[in-house]
Amino acid sequence: MGLLNKIEEVRSKDPCFSTFCKKYGFLHAGIFTLKDNIFILTKAFGLDEETVFKSVSSKDFWEGSLKYNIDNNFWVSFSRREDNLEPFYQFFSRRIIDELNSIYFFVFKTASSINIFFLLNL
């Protein structure tokens, strides 16, 4: 079963985000949701308060960074090894930046919004 199917399965049962993360072993995760052309962090698990505070971003940033098409179902990843994490440092505390090895993003749409699910590998 793919992660998208897991998200759909869990979303239909409407549990809290932390339950979802614990169930699938995600230690650091979140969901950015588009509201008025701004993405804000609407769900967070395993993130410090500085990271939550820094989480506001523009739609243009994500369109340029992920080059997403809402009809595509694929993950986009960035890693320290590939030296392409720096544009995302603006969202994280110094502690997370120092420990961050990779980030995985998945864009998905609900009936009311566009969302970006992300996982951090520290």
C-alpha positions as CSV (number, residue, x, y, z in Angstrom):
1,M,0.0,0.0,0.0
2,G,1.4,3.4,-1.0
3,L,1.7,6.4,1.3
4,L,-1.0,8.2,-0.7
5,N,-3.4,5.4,0.0
6,K,-2.5,5.5,3.7
7,I,-3.2,9.2,3.7
8,E,-6.5,8.7,2.0
9,E,-7.4,5.8,4.4
10,V,-6.5,7.8,7.5
11,R,-8.1,11.0,6.2
12,S,-11.4,9.2,5.8
13,K,-11.3,8.2,9.5
14,D,-10.3,11.8,10.5
15,P,-7.8,11.1,13.3
16,C,-5.4,13.6,14.7
17,F,-2.2,14.2,12.7
18,S,0.0,12.9,15.6
19,T,-1.9,9.6,15.6
20,F,-1.3,9.3,11.8
21,C,2.5,10.0,12.2
22,K,2.9,7.6,15.1
23,K,1.0,4.8,13.3
24,Y,3.4,5.1,10.3
25,G,6.6,5.8,12.1
26,F,7.0,9.4,11.0
27,L,9.2,11.3,13.6
28,H,9.2,14.8,12.0
29,A,6.4,15.7,9.6
30,G,3.9,18.4,8.7
31,I,1.4,19.6,6.2
32,F,1.4,23.1,4.6
33,T,-2.0,24.2,3.4
34,L,-2.7,26.9,0.8
35,K,-4.8,29.8,2.1
36,D,-5.1,33.1,0.2
37,N,-2.0,32.3,-1.9
38,I,0.1,31.7,1.3
39,F,1.1,28.2,2.5
40,I,0.8,27.9,6.3
41,L,1.7,24.9,8.5
42,T,-1.6,23.4,9.5
43,K,-0.4,20.1,10.9
44,A,2.9,19.4,12.7
45,F,4.5,16.5,14.5
46,G,8.0,16.4,16.0
47,L,8.8,20.0,15.1
48,D,10.0,22.6,17.5
49,E,8.2,25.9,18.1
50,E,10.7,28.0,16.1
51,T,10.1,25.8,13.1
52,V,6.3,26.2,13.4
53,F,6.7,30.0,13.8
54,K,8.8,30.2,10.6
55,S,6.5,28.1,8.5
56,V,4.6,30.8,6.4
57,S,5.6,30.8,2.7
58,S,4.3,31.9,-0.7
59,K,2.6,29.9,-3.3
60,D,5.3,31.1,-5.8
61,F,8.1,29.7,-3.6
62,W,6.6,26.2,-3.7
63,E,5.7,26.3,-7.4
64,G,9.3,27.2,-8.1
65,S,10.9,24.8,-5.7
66,L,8.7,21.7,-6.2
67,K,7.6,22.5,-9.8
68,Y,4.4,20.7,-8.7
69,N,1.5,19.8,-10.8
70,I,-1.4,18.8,-8.6
71,D,-2.3,16.0,-11.1
72,N,1.1,14.3,-10.6
73,N,1.4,11.8,-7.7
74,F,5.1,11.7,-6.9
75,W,7.5,12.6,-4.1
76,V,10.1,15.3,-4.5
77,S,13.2,15.0,-2.3
78,F,16.1,17.2,-1.3
79,S,19.2,16.1,0.6
80,R,22.3,17.3,2.3
81,R,24.2,14.8,0.1
82,E,22.8,16.5,-3.1
83,D,23.5,19.9,-1.5
84,N,20.1,21.3,-2.3
85,L,18.5,21.8,1.1
86,E,19.5,25.5,1.5
87,P,16.3,27.0,0.0
88,F,14.3,25.3,2.8
89,Y,16.4,26.4,5.7
90,Q,14.1,29.5,6.1
91,F,11.4,27.2,7.5
92,F,13.5,25.5,10.2
93,S,15.2,26.2,13.6
94,R,18.9,26.1,13.8
95,R,18.7,22.8,15.6
96,I,16.8,21.1,12.8
97,I,19.0,22.7,10.1
98,D,22.1,21.3,11.8
99,E,20.6,17.8,12.0
100,L,18.7,17.8,8.7
101,N,19.8,15.1,6.2
102,S,16.8,15.1,3.7
103,I,13.3,16.3,3.1
104,Y,10.5,14.6,1.2
105,F,7.5,16.5,-0.1
106,F,4.2,15.2,-1.6
107,V,1.6,17.6,-3.0
108,F,-2.1,16.6,-2.7
109,K,-5.4,18.2,-3.1
110,T,-8.5,18.0,-0.9
111,A,-12.0,19.3,-1.7
112,S,-11.1,22.7,-0.3
113,S,-7.3,23.2,-0.7
114,I,-3.9,22.3,-2.0
115,N,-1.6,20.7,0.6
116,I,2.1,19.8,0.8
117,F,2.9,16.9,3.1
118,F,6.5,16.7,4.2
119,L,8.8,14.3,6.1
120,L,12.1,15.3,7.6
121,N,15.0,12.9,8.0
122,L,17.2,14.1,10.8
